[in-house]
């Protein structure tokens, strides 16, 4: 496992850690393709992330996002995520798999409600990152993955320094290594936008959080109507070929 203090020593005092450089160092040290459980919040964040990582690792996407509100918007994003993985595999010959956690927003609310008035990108977001990273690490350990990581770092609106620091701490609670990243670097975010056009991927207008949506003035009733229409139209789509099967 990587040690955060050792990583910091590669950089000048006060300098931000370049976690993209650290990711490249880790990948260069791999002697064989590891198994990676990658948390993804949506198809958008998984686009370039999968394009890059599947060159080096066997990746399974873990969709665990109880922060997404309303329920139909969660269902829409899950369907869009699965559709992208299936289309990506068909187009590239990769074999990305998919796991969806149960949708239990009450568990997320229990740890974030006290921070409902915190600004976007502040303490509430940090708790949210930690909450989901802990869950993906626990699942990665249970299923025998070599690494866990998150596609969240591709977003310019997400603090990669915080996400990676928390991931490097959480790994010590589980017998599985955290894969640091900053996928927005080296044109990663621009490539993700381009891939959304190539694959016709839905790009949502808010992160999913009820509190953030209210702060941004999002019309959640309209979101729910549009999401419900999408789910009704696609509820019978078949994604069996990408579902993860656990084999010890």
PEHUQUI-V68636 format. One record per residue. N is the residue number from 0. RES is the residue in one small letter. PSI is psi in radians with two decimals (999 if undefined). OMEGA is omega in whole degrees, 0 to 359 (NA if undefined). NEAR is the number of other C-alpha atoms within 8 Angstrom. Layout:
[[N & RES & PSI & OMEGA & NEAR] [N & RES & PSI & OMEGA & NEAR]]
This chain:
[[0 & x & 2.49 & 176 & 6] [1 & x & 2.59 & 178 & 8] [2 & x & 2.26 & 184 & 7] [3 & x & -0.73 & 181 & 8] [4 & x & -0.64 & 177 & 6] [5 & x & -0.66 & 177 & 8] [6 & x & -0.78 & 181 & 11] [7 & x & -0.58 & 183 & 9] [8 & x & -0.22 & 176 & 7] [9 & x & -0.16 & 186 & 6] [10 & x & 2.77 & 180 & 9] [11 & x & 2.62 & 176 & 7] [12 & x & 2.28 & 181 & 4] [13 & x & -0.18 & 180 & 4] [14 & x & 2.42 & 176 & 6] [15 & x & 2.51 & 177 & 6] [16 & x & 2.30 & 174 & 8] [17 & x & 1.60 & 185 & 7] [18 & x & -0.32 & 173 & 12] [19 & x & -0.70 & 177 & 11] [20 & x & -0.70 & 179 & 7] [21 & x & -0.71 & 177 & 11] [22 & x & -0.80 & 181 & 12] [23 & x & -0.63 & 177 & 8] [24 & x & -0.74 & 180 & 8] [25 & x & -0.82 & 182 & 9] [26 & x & -0.70 & 180 & 8] [27 & x & -0.41 & 180 & 6] [28 & x & -0.09 & 181 & 6] [29 & x & 2.27 & 177 & 8] [30 & x & -0.38 & 176 & 4] [31 & x & 2.93 & 183 & 4] [32 & x & 2.06 & 178 & 8] [33 & x & 2.91 & 174 & 11] [34 & x & 2.18 & 185 & 11] [35 & x & 2.23 & 172 & 14] [36 & x & 1.97 & 187 & 14] [37 & x & 2.01 & 174 & 13] [38 & x & 2.33 & 175 & 16] [39 & x & 2.37 & 180 & 14] [40 & x & -0.34 & 183 & 11] [41 & x & 2.91 & 180 & 11] [42 & x & -0.68 & 180 & 14] [43 & x & -0.88 & 184 & 11] [44 & x & -0.37 & 183 & 14] [45 & x & -0.15 & 187 & 12] [46 & x & -1.36 & 180 & 12] [47 & x & -0.57 & 180 & 13] [48 & x & -0.81 & 178 & 13] [49 & x & -0.67 & 179 & 9] [50 & x & -0.70 & 181 & 8] [51 & x & -0.90 & 188 & 8] [52 & x & -0.58 & 183 & 9] [53 & x & -0.18 & 172 & 11] [54 & x & -0.32 & 189 & 6] [55 & x & -0.31 & 187 & 9] [56 & x & 2.81 & 172 & 10] [57 & x & 1.99 & 192 & 11] [58 & x & 2.34 & 169 & 14] [59 & x & 2.25 & 179 & 13] [60 & x & 2.31 & 178 & 12] [61 & x & 1.95 & 182 & 13] [62 & x & 1.69 & 182 & 13] [63 & x & 1.63 & 188 & 14] [64 & x & 1.19 & 179 & 10] [65 & x & -0.06 & 176 & 11] [66 & x & -0.29 & 186 & 11] [67 & x & 2.23 & 180 & 13] [68 & x & 2.44 & 1 & 11] [69 & x & -3.13 & 184 & 9] [70 & x & -0.74 & 182 & 7] [71 & x & -0.54 & 175 & 11] [72 & x & -0.67 & 174 & 14] [73 & x & -0.82 & 182 & 12] [74 & x & -0.68 & 178 & 10] [75 & x & -0.84 & 182 & 12] [76 & x & -0.59 & 177 & 10] [77 & x & -0.77 & 178 & 11] [78 & x & -0.75 & 180 & 10] [79 & x & -0.68 & 177 & 12] [80 & x & -0.81 & 180 & 10] [81 & x & -0.74 & 179 & 12] [82 & x & -0.75 & 180 & 9] [83 & x & -0.80 & 180 & 12] [84 & x & -0.78 & 181 & 12] [85 & x & -0.75 & 179 & 11] [86 & x & -0.69 & 179 & 9] [87 & x & -0.80 & 179 & 10] [88 & x & -0.77 & 182 & 11] [89 & x & -0.65 & 184 & 8] [90 & x & -0.56 & 187 & 6] [91 & x & -0.25 & 184 & 6] [92 & x & 0.18 & 177 & 7] [93 & x & 3.05 & 184 & 8] [94 & x & 0.85 & 177 & 8] [95 & x & 2.37 & 178 & 12] [96 & x & 3.03 & 189 & 11] [97 & x & 2.38 & 173 & 13] [98 & x & 2.35 & 174 & 10] [99 & x & 2.24 & 174 & 8] [100 & x & 2.82 & 175 & 8] [101 & x & 2.54 & 180 & 5] [102 & x & 1.89 & 182 & 7] [103 & x & 1.33 & 184 & 7] [104 & x & -0.42 & 180 & 9] [105 & x & -0.56 & 179 & 7] [106 & x & -0.67 & 178 & 8] [107 & x & -0.75 & 179 & 12] [108 & x & -0.58 & 182 & 9] [109 & x & -0.50 & 183 & 7] [110 & x & -0.13 & 184 & 8] [111 & x & -0.30 & 187 & 11] [112 & x & -0.63 & 181 & 7] [113 & x & -0.27 & 181 & 6] [114 & x & 0.37 & 186 & 8] [115 & x & -0.47 & 182 & 8] [116 & x & 0.01 & 179 & 6] [117 & x & 2.56 & 180 & 8] [118 & x & 2.70 & 177 & 8] [119 & x & 2.31 & 182 & 7] [120 & x & -0.05 & 182 & 10] [121 & x & -2.52 & 188 & 8] [122 & x & -0.65 & 180 & 9] [123 & x & -0.74 & 179 & 13] [124 & x & -0.67 & 180 & 9] [125 & x & -0.72 & 177 & 11] [126 & x & -0.69 & 179 & 10] [127 & x & -0.76 & 176 & 11] [128 & x & -0.86 & 183 & 10] [129 & x & -0.74 & 181 & 11] [130 & x & -0.84 & 183 & 9] [131 & x & -0.61 & 177 & 11] [132 & x & -0.69 & 178 & 14] [133 & x & -0.70 & 182 & 10] [134 & x & -0.67 & 179 & 9] [135 & x & -0.62 & 177 & 15] [136 & x & -0.76 & 179 & 14] [137 & x & -0.75 & 179 & 9] [138 & x & -0.69 & 179 & 8] [139 & x & -0.72 & 177 & 15] [140 & x & -0.78 & 183 & 11] [141 & x & -0.57 & 185 & 7] [142 & x & 0.04 & 174 & 7] [143 & x & 0.50 & 177 & 7] [144 & x & 2.71 & 178 & 13] [145 & x & -0.58 & 183 & 10] [146 & x & 2.72 & 165 & 13] [147 & x & 2.68 & 179 & 16] [148 & x & -3.02 & 182 & 15] [149 & x & 2.46 & 175 & 10] [150 & x & -0.07 & 182 & 13] [151 & x & -0.50 & 186 & 12] [152 & x & -0.06 & 177 & 14] [153 & x & -0.33 & 184 & 14] [154 & x & 2.26 & 175 & 10] [155 & x & -0.30 & 181 & 8] [156 & x & -0.07 & 179 & 5] [157 & x & 2.41 & 184 & 9] [158 & x & 1.78 & 182 & 9] [159 & x & -0.52 & 179 & 11] [160 & x & -0.79 & 180 & 9] [161 & x & -0.82 & 182 & 8] [162 & x & -0.82 & 183 & 13] [163 & x & -0.68 & 177 & 11] [164 & x & -0.76 & 180 & 9] [165 & x & -0.71 & 178 & 11] [166 & x & -0.71 & 180 & 14] [167 & x & -0.47 & 176 & 13] [168 & x & -0.76 & 183 & 8] [169 & x & -0.56 & 182 & 11] [170 & x & -0.47 & 182 & 13] [171 & x & -0.23 & 177 & 8] [172 & x & -0.24 & 185 & 6] [173 & x & 2.75 & 181 & 9] [174 & x & 1.01 & 180 & 7] [175 & x & 2.44 & 186 & 14] [176 & x & 2.52 & 175 & 10] [177 & x & 2.40 & 177 & 13] [178 & x & 1.84 & 180 & 9] [179 & x & 2.74 & 182 & 12] [180 & x & 2.87 & 165 & 13] [181 & x & 1.36 & 191 & 12] [182 & x & -0.28 & 179 & 14] [183 & x & -0.35 & 183 & 12] [184 & x & 2.83 & 177 & 9] [185 & x & 0.68 & 176 & 5] [186 & x & 0.25 & 183 & 7] [187 & x & -0.76 & 181 & 12] [188 & x & -0.75 & 178 & 13] [189 & x & -0.69 & 179 & 8] [190 & x & -0.63 & 179 & 9] [191 & x & -0.68 & 178 & 14] [192 & x & -0.75 & 179 & 9] [193 & x & -0.71 & 180 & 8] [194 & x & -0.54 & 176 & 12] [195 & x & -0.65 & 177 & 13] [196 & x & -0.72 & 181 & 8] [197 & x & -0.68 & 184 & 7] [198 & x & 0.06 & 181 & 8] [199 & x & 0.94 & 182 & 7] [200 & x & 2.34 & 176 & 12] [201 & x & 2.26 & 177 & 8] [202 & x & 1.92 & 183 & 6] [203 & x & 2.82 & 184 & 5] [204 & x & 0.03 & 176 & 4] [205 & x & 2.81 & 188 & 8] [206 & x & -0.42 & 182 & 8] [207 & x & -0.42 & 184 & 11] [208 & x & 2.28 & 178 & 10] [209 & x & -0.79 & 184 & 10] [210 & x & -0.73 & 178 & 8] [211 & x & -0.69 & 180 & 12] [212 & x & -0.74 & 179 & 13] [213 & x & -0.70 & 179 & 8] [214 & x & -0.56 & 182 & 7] [215 & x & -0.06 & 180 & 6] [216 & x & 0.49 & 179 & 6] [217 & x & 2.35 & 176 & 8] [218 & x & 1.59 & 185 & 6] [219 & x & -0.49 & 177 & 8] [220 & x & -0.72 & 178 & 6] [221 & x & -0.72 & 176 & 7] [222 & x & -0.78 & 181 & 9] [223 & x & -0.71 & 179 & 11] [224 & x & -0.83 & 182 & 8] [225 & x & -0.72 & 179 & 8] [226 & x & -0.71 & 180 & 12] [227 & x & -0.69 & 178 & 11] [228 & x & -0.73 & 179 & 8] [229 & x & -0.81 & 181 & 9] [230 & x & -0.73 & 179 & 12] [231 & x & -0.65 & 182 & 7] [232 & x & -0.38 & 187 & 7] [233 & x & 0.15 & 186 & 8] [234 & x & -0.33 & 180 & 6] [235 & x & 0.13 & 176 & 5] [236 & x & 2.47 & 185 & 5] [237 & x & 2.10 & 179 & 4] [238 & x & 0.47 & 183 & 9] [239 & x & -0.60 & 187 & 5] [240 & x & -0.26 & 180 & 5] [241 & x & -0.04 & 183 & 12] [242 & x & 2.40 & 182 & 9] [243 & x & 2.35 & 176 & 8] [244 & x & 2.14 & 185 & 4] [245 & x & 2.11 & 176 & 5] [246 & x & 2.00 & 177 & 3] [247 & x & 999 & NA & 3]]
